[in-house]
Amino acid sequence: MQKVRVLIIDDSALVRKVLTTMLESDPAIEVVGTAPDPLIAREKIKLLNPDVLTLDVEMPRMDGLTFLENLMRLRPMPVVMVSTLTEKGADVTLRALELGAVDFFTKPNADLASTFMSCAPEICAKVRLAAGAKPRERADVRKLDVAPRLTADAVLPRTQAAGSRGGTRIIAIGASTGGTEAIRVVLEAMPPTAPPIVITQHIPAAFSGPFAARMDSCSAMRVCEARDGQPIQAGHAYIAPGNQHLLVMWDGARHVCRLHDGPPVNRHKPAVDVLFRSVAASVGAAAIGVVLTGMGDDGTRGLGELRDGGSPTLVQDEASSVVWGMPGAAWKAGAADEMLPLDAIAARLLALANSPVSSGAKRVGT
């Protein structure tokens, strides 16, 4: 298999050295060069023609965002951002994803070398994914040794789907790689009177709050990071906090958000399968399930449970996905009724929300 050729851009000599060691520990990756700032990187890109860039945010002579914006305009290519795990770093990284970065890797604030090396499997996986993220789903790669996968049973036992409690539609969305931008596209098209939306996006704890605030600023809906016990209301969207599962529960009078500190499911916390299972159990056929772009198959089982309970289910199509892993897995498993391009999903959700609750929908591909 041809190796993924990587150029590392970071003003820290230590970070460049450690990143090189981490990435070259994977036999599928070759670091072809490093650069201390974007101006030197610009020349090395022309000379070395790398497959993927890792890009720091704060650098001399030109910041990472300015460089990324120019790069995506003049020579689009896969980029993985390397950002510090801070609120400021989170906001800048989210902006980078808006500009076209494929993914991000959080840089530890202390004990850099030892902490970084423990994260080698994560950054290697992100770089390999980035190499194949555009324009088609990446090729299969060698799997690393990882922890056992748990299912949603580890957090919430499966129960029979509920009836349509409260008579209100609730939209449940799951996403991962590329999802921050896909979610923005959906939320921007939603009116302030839209049905409530609950969202699980695979994201670190330091990023979920800034992400929710960013979505609130660009949507007519009120968007927030979900709080435990928070009532679920029309015109509002609730984003799962990083490192906590988001569940929807019926408290006897209304639907509320519940946060659960259980183990990772499908190696994710928050996990889409957990959200979807809770929605299937507490909302029943009045729910609408959506899986957007993302790596892996988290959400496939949960979307199937929603469909089994009579809920309409949708997935994003391959052409508009950064990675057609999650939506592709759900579609291939028969868990989705419809497959649509990203820019058509919001309108379809509103149409479904205004339709009578039924026992299912015809499976439609695009």
VOKOL-862393 format. One line per 2 residues: number of its first residue (from 0); for each residue x, y, z of N, C-alpha, C. Coordinates in steps of 0.001 Angstrom, whole numbers. Layout:
BEGIN
NUM	X,Y,Z,X,Y,Z,X,Y,Z ~ ...
//
This chain:
BEGIN
0	845,-1198,0,0,0,0,884,1253,0 ~ 549,2204,-862,1322,3437,-931,1172,4228,355
2	2285,4728,857,2258,5455,2122,1616,6835,1960 ~ 1001,7309,3048,465,8669,3097,1629,9614,3382
4	1854,10566,2504,2993,11484,2622,2535,12756,3334 ~ 3203,13081,4441,2748,14144,5333,3801,15242,5454
6	3328,16479,5434,4154,17637,5755,3661,18231,7065 ~ 4559,18391,8042,4218,18918,9364,4557,20401,9410
8	3589,21230,9793,3801,22682,9882,3556,23105,11327 ~ 4610,23493,12027,4503,23896,13435,5739,24702,13796
10	5550,25789,14533,6692,26631,14879,7549,26049,15996 ~ 7072,25034,16692,7826,24412,17780,8666,23264,17241
12	9976,23348,17454,10865,22271,17012,10545,20971,17741 ~ 10168,21074,19024,9827,19878,19791,8584,19203,19222
14	7574,20001,18917,6345,19423,18362,6616,18786,17014 ~ 7419,19435,16182,7745,18854,14875,8448,17507,15048
16	9363,17444,16001,10104,16200,16242,9187,15101,16767 ~ 8343,15454,17748,7467,14453,18351,6411,13983,17347
18	5839,14919,16591,4860,14539,15577,5469,13623,14521 ~ 6698,13913,14130,7373,13060,13159,7527,11642,13693
20	7963,11534,14958,8133,10211,15570,6797,9475,15653 ~ 5756,10184,16057,4431,9574,16183,3931,9055,14838
22	3989,9907,13835,3423,9544,12541,4226,8429,11874 ~ 5534,8465,12013,6353,7446,11364,6356,6124,12125
24	5667,6086,13292,5473,4806,13968,4446,3956,13228 ~ 3697,4584,12333,2708,3875,11523,3342,3557,10172
26	3417,2280,9795,4057,1921,8530,3332,2445,7296 ~ 2099,2948,7478,1348,3472,6338,1589,4961,6111
28	2440,5581,6952,2647,7036,6890,4131,7348,6731 ~ 4419,8345,5905,5781,8844,5734,5776,10361,5892
30	6589,10879,6800,6744,12325,6944,7793,12774,5937 ~ 7350,13518,4939,8261,13917,3864,8954,15235,4150
32	8499,15965,5173,9138,17221,5508,8443,17932,6649 ~ 9102,18965,7163,8524,19813,8216,8798,21267,7856
34	8001,22156,8450,8175,23586,8209,7822,24360,9476 ~ 8605,25372,9838,8338,26131,11065,7304,27237,10900
36	6923,27545,9656,5908,28574,9441,5276,28379,8058 ~ 4147,29024,7823,3425,28817,6565,4178,29251,5312
38	5040,30263,5411,5745,30724,4221,6744,29678,3729 ~ 7442,29056,4670,8339,27961,4288,7516,26766,3822
40	6384,26532,4501,5521,25410,4124,5028,25552,2698 ~ 4724,26771,2293,4218,27010,943,5194,26514,-114
42	6489,26764,107,7498,26308,-841,7668,24796,-778 ~ 7574,24228,420,7756,22778,560,6574,22006,-30
44	5397,22598,-2,4245,21945,-628,4483,21814,-2128 ~ 5006,22882,-2739,5293,22846,-4170,6372,21808,-4486
46	7373,21715,-3613,8507,20833,-3854,8181,19372,-3567 ~ 7455,19123,-2465,7279,17754,-1979,5933,17132,-2356
48	4942,17968,-2676,3609,17474,-3054,3056,16457,-2042 ~ 2912,16834,-785,2426,15896,236,947,15559,38
50	526,14448,652,-885,14061,614,-1694,14771,1685 ~ -1074,15028,2837,-1757,15605,3994,-836,16604,4682
52	-1427,17671,5199,-697,18606,6057,-1199,18486,7485 ~ -289,18571,8464,-704,18875,9829,-333,20333,10061
54	-1268,21091,10607,-1108,22548,10652,-1375,23089,12039 ~ -394,23788,12591,-550,24483,13862,-1408,25730,13645
56	-1945,26266,14728,-2800,27448,14627,-2002,28734,14789 ~ -1253,28842,15875,-508,30066,16168,940,29901,15728
58	1331,30666,14693,2682,30580,14139,3165,31959,13724 ~ 4478,32140,13626,5008,33444,13205,4804,33683,11705
60	4844,34944,11339,4770,35424,9938,3394,35271,9308 ~ 2674,34178,9630,1304,33999,9137,618,32978,10033
62	-576,33324,10523,-1272,32377,11391,-1873,31237,10568 ~ -2183,30146,11272,-2663,28954,10596,-3960,29157,9836
64	-4862,29982,10379,-6147,30196,9715,-5987,30935,8387 ~ -5154,31961,8385,-4923,32712,7146,-4299,31811,6092
66	-3332,31009,6521,-2695,30082,5593,-3698,29064,5055 ~ -4525,28533,5949,-5514,27534,5542,-6501,28125,4537
68	-6964,29330,4805,-7918,29968,3894,-7310,30155,2512 ~ -6049,30598,2463,-5369,30768,1175,-5156,29423,486
70	-4777,28439,1261,-4520,27104,707,-5776,26522,70 ~ -6905,26643,771,-8144,26057,259,-8668,26788,-968
72	-8264,28021,-1123,-8668,28773,-2308,-7776,28459,-3512 ~ -6465,28303,-3237,-5504,28165,-4334,-5108,26719,-4630
74	-5017,25893,-3577,-4613,24499,-3775,-5253,23637,-2690 ~ -6515,23317,-2816,-7205,22538,-1778,-6540,21187,-1558
76	-6324,20841,-296,-5739,19550,44,-6109,19197,1479 ~ -6000,17927,1862,-6398,17524,3217,-5485,18122,4288
78	-6118,18683,5317,-5390,19310,6428,-5959,18812,7747 ~ -5062,18427,8667,-5437,18106,10038,-4857,19197,10936
80	-5712,19927,11637,-5254,20990,12521,-4690,20398,13809 ~ -3644,21028,14324,-3075,20656,15619,-3250,21857,16534
82	-4152,21724,17521,-4563,22866,18338,-4418,22549,19813 ~ -4158,23569,20614,-4115,23385,22054,-5520,23176,22601
84	-5611,22421,23685,-6908,22075,24268,-7358,23193,25207 ~ -7725,24331,24639,-8207,25481,25392,-9451,26021,24711
86	-10176,26891,25412,-11381,27469,24811,-11036,28288,23582 ~ -9937,29057,23666,-9507,29832,22506,-9105,28903,21368
88	-8345,27867,21716,-7937,26902,20701,-9122,26208,20070 ~ -10156,25940,20887,-11353,25285,20369,-12058,26166,19346
90	-12204,27436,19644,-12907,28341,18735,-12163,28475,17409 ~ -10826,28594,17491,-10030,28718,16275,-10101,27432,15457
92	-10066,26292,16139,-10123,25019,15425,-11463,24845,14722 ~ -12547,25248,15361,-13849,25175,14723,-13898,26055,13478
94	-13255,27206,13561,-13168,28073,12389,-12368,27384,11274 ~ -11315,26664,11660,-10516,25945,10668,-11337,24877,9969
96	-12199,24191,10711,-13063,23187,10090,-14035,23844,9114 ~ -14492,25035,9450,-15357,25771,8530,-14617,26119,7237
98	-13319,26394,7361,-12532,26790,6195,-12132,25598,5324 ~ -12312,24383,5836,-12026,23228,5002,-11108,22188,5586
100	-10580,22395,6811,-9769,21352,7437,-10614,20092,7621 ~ -9994,18929,7459,-10719,17665,7559,-10982,17288,9010
102	-9989,17500,9874,-10111,17049,11261,-9147,17857,12111 ~ -9103,17559,13414,-8177,18249,14305,-7640,17289,15346
104	-6480,17625,15861,-5843,16848,16923,-5481,17819,18031 ~ -5876,17504,19259,-5649,18423,20362,-4265,18228,20963
106	-3515,19315,21031,-2153,19310,21545,-2173,19474,23068 ~ -1582,18551,23830,-1565,18680,25292,-829,19938,25724
108	-1230,20448,26901,-608,21674,27405,625,21409,28258 ~ 770,20196,28781,1872,19897,29683,2473,18541,29346
110	3738,18356,29767,4441,17084,29579,4284,16617,28135 ~ 4697,17493,27234,4367,17351,25821,4802,16015,25231
112	6082,15678,25392,6603,14504,24702,5909,13224,25143 ~ 5822,12994,26461,5240,11739,26943,3746,11664,26650
114	3040,12790,26781,1602,12799,26520,1314,12617,25039 ~ 2092,13268,24217,1912,13159,22774,2051,11717,22301
116	3100,11042,22789,3374,9704,22293,2241,8731,22617 ~ 1536,8961,23725,419,8081,24067,-754,8266,23112
118	-730,9368,22367,-1822,9663,21429,-1474,9282,19989 ~ -379,8557,19803,61,8229,18454,-1003,7520,17616
120	-1709,6505,18156,-2734,5858,17323,-3815,6820,16839 ~ -4172,7801,17688,-5221,8748,17314,-4783,9641,16167
122	-3605,10256,16282,-3176,11174,15226,-2885,10415,13931 ~ -2343,9195,14042,-2090,8402,12833,-3396,8074,12117
124	-4418,7702,12878,-5714,7387,12273,-6310,8614,11598 ~ -6179,9769,12232,-6728,10993,11654,-6017,11359,10350
126	-4716,11182,10318,-3960,11509,9109,-4303,10541,7983 ~ -4389,9258,8296,-4755,8292,7252,-6153,8577,6712
128	-7072,8912,7613,-8425,9263,7202,-8418,10489,6310 ~ -7669,11514,6712,-7637,12756,5942,-7156,12516,4516
130	-6208,11601,4357,-5646,11348,3031,-6704,10870,2045 ~ -7738,10206,2548,-8766,9692,1649,-10113,10348,1793
132	-10184,11435,2560,-11480,12037,2853,-12092,12764,1667 ~ -11280,13234,757,-11766,13951,-413,-11196,13330,-1665
134	-11997,13146,-2714,-13424,13391,-2740,-14270,12181,-2386 ~ -13613,11016,-2174,-14359,9797,-1913,-13956,9219,-572
136	-14738,8250,-137,-14445,7565,1109,-13045,6959,1039 ~ -12303,7037,2118,-10935,6561,2142,-10865,5049,1942
138	-9725,4578,1470,-9504,3142,1339,-9305,2528,2718 ~ -9556,1213,2815,-9329,533,4082,-7851,603,4443
140	-7577,736,5743,-6202,804,6222,-6017,-216,7333 ~ -4751,-453,7665,-4451,-1411,8714,-5045,-933,10037
142	-5745,-1815,10727,-6369,-1451,11989,-5350,-1525,13115 ~ -5384,-527,14007,-4521,-523,15176,-5164,-1324,16295
144	-4349,-1762,17252,-4893,-2426,18435,-5622,-1398,19280 ~ -6889,-1636,19539,-7701,-668,20275,-8526,-1385,21320
146	-9129,-598,22205,-9939,-1164,23274,-11191,-1821,22704 ~ -11752,-2778,23439,-12983,-3434,22966,-14100,-2422,22761
148	-14964,-2703,21786,-16089,-1809,21516,-17282,-2214,22348 ~ -17882,-1256,23021,-19123,-1480,23751,-20283,-990,22904
150	-21451,-1556,23122,-22654,-1085,22450,-23432,-190,23396 ~ -24555,353,22921,-25378,1226,23748,-25941,499,24965
152	-25916,-839,24964,-26366,-1592,26138,-25582,-1211,27383 ~ -24338,-746,27213,-23503,-373,28359,-24025,862,29072
154	-24871,1634,28400,-25415,2868,28987,-26910,2772,29214 ~ -27633,2216,28232,-29090,2221,28274,-29627,937,27655
156	-30249,67,28460,-30823,-1159,27888,-31896,-833,26866 ~ -32009,-1670,25832,-33011,-1434,24811,-34384,-1817,25344
158	-35356,-937,25106,-36730,-1195,25512,-37643,-1030,24310 ~ -38875,-1408,24477,-39840,-1229,23393,-40056,250,23140
160	-40146,625,21869,-40326,2028,21514,-41614,2571,22099 ~ -41544,3846,22477,-42706,4499,23066,-43691,4932,21998
162	-44874,5299,22438,-45803,5973,21557,-45363,7412,21383 ~ -46135,8189,20667,-45786,9583,20413,-46163,10442,21614
164	-45286,10485,22594,-45573,11240,23811,-45518,12734,23533 ~ -46500,13446,23996,-46526,14888,23848,-46908,15361,22456
166	-46979,14449,21488,-47385,14804,20129,-46415,15703,19397 ~ -45172,15799,19872,-44206,16717,19271,-43091,15949,18581
168	-42787,16341,17378,-41648,15773,16678,-40348,16187,17376 ~ -39386,15294,17425,-38036,15615,17874,-37070,15051,16844
170	-36146,15887,16382,-35149,15482,15394,-33863,15124,16130 ~ -33312,13960,15837,-32050,13522,16441,-30994,13393,15352
172	-29850,14055,15551,-28784,14086,14554,-27504,13529,15164 ~ -26812,12693,14404,-25506,12188,14807,-24476,12459,13727
174	-23249,12823,14137,-22200,13132,13169,-20835,12969,13818 ~ -19807,12914,12961,-18430,12840,13446,-17553,13687,12526
176	-16551,13095,11887,-15625,13854,11050,-16369,14625,9961 ~ -16143,15933,9924,-16847,16795,8977,-18188,17260,9483
178	-18597,16765,10657,-19928,17046,11164,-20147,18458,11648 ~ -19106,19115,12128,-19311,20488,12619,-19818,21389,11500
180	-19290,21199,10301,-19757,21996,9169,-21109,21506,8662 ~ -21311,20199,8628,-22593,19659,8153,-23727,20099,9068
182	-23493,20070,10365,-24512,20515,11325,-24818,21992,11128 ~ -23790,22790,10872,-24018,24221,10624,-24940,24416,9424
184	-24689,23676,8345,-25519,23804,7144,-26981,23493,7467 ~ -27219,22460,8250,-28590,22091,8612,-29217,23152,9509
186	-28500,23564,10545,-29075,24517,11503,-29313,25887,10883 ~ -28452,26306,9967,-28644,27608,9324,-29937,27657,8510
188	-30390,26515,8042,-31597,26471,7205,-32870,26271,8019 ~ -32749,26154,9332,-33911,25909,10183,-34541,27216,10673
190	-35874,27331,10607,-36539,28530,11122,-36586,28513,12646 ~ -36910,29642,13272,-36965,29688,14746,-38089,28853,15335
192	-39016,28427,14495,-40143,27602,14966,-39926,26112,14698 ~ -38715,25736,14303,-38444,24343,13956,-38643,23425,15157
194	-38919,22142,14910,-39010,21184,16010,-37691,21120,16771 ~ -37727,20711,18018,-36474,20590,18779,-35526,19593,18122
196	-34238,19897,18225,-33201,19047,17637,-32203,18672,18727 ~ -31897,17396,18832,-30866,16925,19751,-29721,16377,18908
198	-28500,16708,19295,-27348,16448,18433,-26225,15794,19228 ~ -25690,14714,18690,-24435,14159,19190,-23399,14264,18090
200	-22380,15057,18357,-21226,15221,17474,-20017,14712,18247 ~ -19232,13838,17667,-18013,13383,18340,-17068,14566,18475
202	-16835,14999,19731,-16058,16217,19942,-15511,16215,21368 ~ -14292,16711,21600,-13751,16761,22965,-14524,17730,23850
204	-14399,17551,25161,-15149,18367,26121,-14847,19855,25977 ~ -13596,20217,25702,-13245,21631,25604,-13811,22287,24353
206	-14292,21495,23410,-14765,22035,22139,-16285,22128,22046 ~ -17015,21348,22841,-18464,21293,22644,-19151,22605,23011
208	-18702,23271,24071,-19291,24563,24445,-19077,25625,23380 ~ -17834,25854,22948,-17611,26805,21854,-18336,26432,20573
210	-18434,25139,20295,-19160,24705,19091,-20634,25079,19196 ~ -21252,24832,20347,-22659,25191,20531,-22855,26702,20387
212	-21942,27476,20965,-22044,28937,20865,-21909,29394,19420 ~ -21040,28735,18687,-20849,29097,17280,-22100,28780,16467
214	-22718,27643,16746,-23952,27287,16046,-25091,28242,16421 ~ -25136,28667,17671,-26177,29601,18105,-26076,30925,17357
216	-24847,31316,17041,-24652,32607,16366,-25044,32576,14897 ~ -25173,31374,14319,-25465,31308,12881,-26828,30684,12582
218	-27623,30391,13607,-28919,29757,13397,-30042,30601,13983 ~ -31200,30556,13343,-32373,31233,13900,-32908,30484,15120
220	-32531,29216,15261,-32887,28471,16459,-31970,28875,17610 ~ -32389,28604,18834,-31518,28774,19985,-30731,27481,20151
222	-29422,27581,20090,-28559,26394,20168,-27727,26476,21432 ~ -27659,25382,22178,-26910,25381,23432,-26270,24019,23661
224	-25309,23997,24552,-24774,22739,25049,-25783,22190,26054 ~ -26189,20959,25872,-27260,20392,26697,-26868,20323,28165
226	-27843,20569,29038,-27666,20449,30486,-28580,19361,31016 ~ -28162,18702,32066,-28962,17629,32635,-30287,18172,33163
228	-31386,17544,32779,-32709,17962,33230,-33314,19099,32435 ~ -32621,19595,31411,-33099,20730,30620,-34308,20335,29785
230	-35423,21081,29882,-36595,20764,29051,-36280,20934,27571 ~ -36848,20059,26755,-36638,20111,25305,-37805,20856,24677
232	-37494,21958,24007,-38526,22853,23496,-38360,23095,21995 ~ -39470,23393,21337,-39420,23751,19919,-38560,24993,19736
234	-37905,25083,18578,-37054,26235,18307,-35701,26173,18969 ~ -35399,25054,19635,-34126,24906,20334,-33378,23675,19825
236	-32046,23770,19810,-31188,22631,19477,-30232,22410,20642 ~ -30011,21145,20968,-29230,20772,22150,-28074,19880,21709
238	-26850,20326,21995,-25656,19601,21576,-25044,18870,22762 ~ -24734,17605,22580,-24161,16801,23661,-22828,17384,24109
240	-22627,17535,25425,-21309,17967,25903,-20256,16907,25603 ~ -19043,17336,25299,-17969,16384,25111,-17747,15574,26377
242	-17512,14292,26216,-17246,13355,27303,-18457,13041,28163 ~ -19670,13304,27660,-20896,12868,28323,-21898,12428,27257
244	-22573,11338,27530,-23629,10893,26615,-24866,11760,26808 ~ -25527,12102,25713,-26791,12827,25757,-27926,11845,25511
246	-28921,11850,26411,-30114,11024,26274,-31343,11921,26311 ~ -32405,11483,25677,-33704,12155,25759,-34629,11267,26577
248	-35210,11838,27624,-36078,11076,28520,-37427,11782,28684 ~ -38459,10989,28986,-39788,11513,29290,-39931,11539,30811
250	-40172,12727,31386,-40224,12827,32850,-41647,12759,33400 ~ -42613,12367,32556,-44001,12278,32977,-44851,13404,32456
252	-44198,14513,32066,-44939,15652,31544,-44315,16237,30281 ~ -43030,15957,30078,-42326,16558,28935,-41031,15786,28688
254	-40446,16032,27538,-39138,15457,27244,-38046,16362,27808 ~ -37021,15731,28363,-35903,16482,28943,-34585,15853,28488
256	-33515,16651,28556,-32172,16149,28301,-31640,15474,29556 ~ -31003,14359,29378,-30303,13708,30474,-28866,13446,30042
258	-27930,13760,30926,-26519,13508,30658,-26085,12275,31430 ~ -25290,11433,30793,-24899,10160,31391,-23384,10007,31276
260	-22748,9689,32415,-21296,9575,32461,-20853,8123,32321 ~ -21570,7355,31503,-21231,5957,31302,-20001,5788,30430
262	-19625,4542,30160,-18416,4277,29369,-18601,4662,27908 ~ -17500,4828,27179,-17615,5082,25734,-18363,3948,25037
264	-19170,4305,24067,-19915,3340,23254,-19428,3486,21819 ~ -19120,2368,21177,-18462,2403,19865,-17177,3225,19937
266	-16583,3223,21138,-15367,3979,21460,-15579,5489,21426 ~ -16820,5938,21557,-17113,7368,21553,-17912,7763,22785
268	-17644,8958,23266,-18395,9538,24374,-18363,11049,24193 ~ -19460,11625,23703,-20794,11053,23528,-20877,10132,22312
270	-21861,9241,22345,-22076,8300,21254,-23443,8511,20623 ~ -23493,8390,19312,-24743,8581,18577,-25726,7459,18894
272	-25239,6225,18995,-26132,5101,19290,-26879,5301,20605 ~ -26227,5878,21589,-26878,6117,22888,-28008,7132,22729
274	-27721,8239,22043,-28770,9245,21821,-29941,8640,21068 ~ -29660,7951,19962,-30739,7403,19142,-31568,6374,19919
276	-30915,5535,20713,-31684,4556,21479,-32620,5244,22461 ~ -32131,6276,23138,-32980,6973,24102,-34152,7652,23409
278	-33912,8195,22217,-34977,8856,21460,-35999,7819,20992 ~ -35529,6670,20537,-36458,5618,20119,-37353,5190,21271
280	-36778,5115,22461,-37537,4653,23619,-38494,5705,24158 ~ -38108,6974,24099,-38911,8006,24764,-39781,8822,23824
282	-39439,8845,22534,-40190,9645,21566,-40976,8762,20605 ~ -40447,7593,20295,-41143,6680,19411,-41197,7176,17981
284	-42302,6901,17310,-42437,7198,15884,-42472,8693,15584 ~ -42626,9530,16610,-42612,10977,16386,-41200,11503,16166
286	-40202,10668,16400,-38816,11090,16199,-38447,11046,14716 ~ -37397,11780,14364,-36784,11720,13037,-35286,11571,13269
288	-34660,10561,12665,-33237,10305,12871,-32417,10637,11648 ~ -31249,11230,11880,-30367,11640,10788,-28925,11286,11138
290	-28222,10670,10208,-26786,10456,10358,-26070,11250,9276 ~ -25177,12144,9724,-24395,12967,8817,-22974,12404,8705
292	-22140,13083,7953,-20768,12670,7692,-20021,12232,8954 ~ -19159,11242,8813,-18371,10789,9954,-17683,9465,9693
294	-16625,9214,10428,-15862,7975,10301,-16442,6906,11214 ~ -16442,5656,10751,-16894,4541,11575,-18347,4193,11319
296	-18980,3579,12333,-20377,3161,12169,-21247,3517,13363 ~ -20770,4410,14239,-21600,4836,15357,-22887,5453,14807
298	-24013,5050,15340,-25307,5539,14879,-26069,4547,14022 ~ -25379,3552,13470,-26059,2588,12596,-27113,1788,13358
300	-26734,1232,14502,-27692,433,15277,-28829,1312,15792 ~ -28478,2470,16307,-29501,3355,16850,-30465,3841,15798
302	-29949,4148,14597,-30838,4589,13524,-31769,3448,13129 ~ -31252,2221,13147,-32101,1063,12864,-33194,896,13900
304	-32882,1173,15158,-33894,1087,16217,-34967,2150,16036 ~ -34559,3349,15607,-35545,4392,15317,-36447,3957,14161
306	-35857,3418,13104,-36643,2995,11946,-37583,1854,12317 ~ -37089,923,13141,-37941,-186,13579,-39152,305,14362
308	-38991,1448,15036,-40092,2006,15805,-41013,2899,15010 ~ -40773,3005,13698,-41659,3796,12851,-41174,5191,12558
310	-39993,5567,13035,-39473,6915,12787,-38895,7025,11383 ~ -39104,8131,10689,-38384,8374,9435,-36893,8505,9725
312	-36062,7964,8844,-34615,8011,9051,-33922,8426,7768 ~ -32887,9265,7902,-32168,9814,6757,-30667,9674,6980
314	-29932,9635,5869,-28478,9748,5930,-28011,10711,4850 ~ -26851,11301,5093,-26218,12174,4108,-25598,11325,3004
316	-25641,11818,1766,-25095,11032,660,-23569,11112,615 ~ -22984,10241,-169,-21522,10125,-216,-20876,11363,-822
318	-21474,11889,-1880,-20846,13003,-2590,-20673,14240,-1718 ~ -21597,14483,-801,-21522,15685,29,-20878,15436,1389
320	-20498,14190,1695,-19885,13848,2982,-18373,14008,2927 ~ -17800,14531,3997,-16345,14526,4119,-15851,13082,4208
322	-16549,12288,5019,-16269,10852,5128,-17610,10123,5150 ~ -17805,9207,4229,-19080,8489,4150,-19015,7193,4954
324	-18421,7261,6127,-18326,6091,6984,-19617,5829,7722 ~ -20002,6741,8625,-21216,6564,9417,-22481,6531,8561
326	-22701,7517,7686,-23917,7437,6867,-23890,6245,5915 ~ -22724,5909,5410,-22622,4766,4512,-22938,3458,5208
328	-22431,3312,6443,-22702,2092,7203,-24191,1965,7502 ~ -24825,3073,7865,-26259,3041,8172,-27083,2714,6925
330	-26687,3280,5790,-27412,3022,4545,-27257,1564,4124 ~ -26036,1060,4170,-25785,-321,3759,-26476,-1327,4684
332	-26663,-940,5952,-27333,-1826,6906,-28847,-1766,6791 ~ -29378,-897,5937,-30826,-767,5788,-31491,18,6893
334	-30695,829,7632,-31243,1584,8756,-31871,2907,8332 ~ -31639,3331,7101,-32124,4640,6637,-33174,4480,5549
336	-34218,5299,5625,-35247,5337,4592,-34797,6128,3372 ~ -34035,7201,3613,-33670,8102,2534,-32207,8503,2632
338	-31599,8760,1481,-30242,9279,1390,-30283,10559,575 ~ -29794,11645,1158,-29934,12958,530,-28628,13738,592
340	-28414,14654,-378,-27269,15567,-258,-27464,16507,919 ~ -26374,16983,1461,-26433,17803,2676,-27364,19002,2523
342	-27313,19683,1392,-28105,20903,1246,-29603,20649,1094 ~ -30001,19373,1008,-31429,19047,918,-31986,18496,2226
344	-31132,18285,3205,-31577,17604,4423,-32494,18470,5276 ~ -32172,19742,5463,-32990,20599,6325,-34427,20688,5798
346	-34580,20911,4509,-35926,21018,3936,-36701,19711,4107 ~ -35999,18590,3947,-36675,17299,4109,-37080,17079,5564
348	-36249,17489,6503,-36589,17359,7921,-37840,18170,8259 ~ -37921,19374,7719,-39093,20205,7984,-40347,19596,7363
350	-40206,19030,6163,-41360,18384,5531,-41826,17178,6341 ~ -40887,16379,6816,-41246,15220,7640,-41867,15649,8955
352	-41347,16727,9532,-41871,17207,10808,-43318,17673,10687 ~ -43693,18129,9500,-45059,18600,9273,-45988,17503,8765
354	-45470,16294,8622,-46291,15186,8143,-46814,14373,9315 ~ -47913,13621,9113,-48450,12799,10203,-47452,11722,10631
356	-47483,11378,11892,-46648,10298,12399,-47149,8991,11804 ~ -46222,8220,11193,-46623,6976,10526,-45707,5852,10960
358	-45896,4689,10358,-45114,3521,10736,-43831,3358,9933 ~ -43529,4306,9085,-42290,4188,8331,-42365,4961,7028
360	-41258,4950,6277,-41198,5652,4999,-40509,4786,3979 ~ -40770,5075,2732,-40157,4312,1655,-38677,4643,1552
362	-37868,3623,1375,-36433,3824,1252,-36122,4415,-109 ~ -35434,5575,-99,-35170,6300,-1335,-33704,6658,-1397
364	-33038,6367,-2500,-31633,6737,-2683,-31504,7863,-3685 ~ -30336,8518,-3631,-30070,9584,-4599,-28818,9243,-5375
//
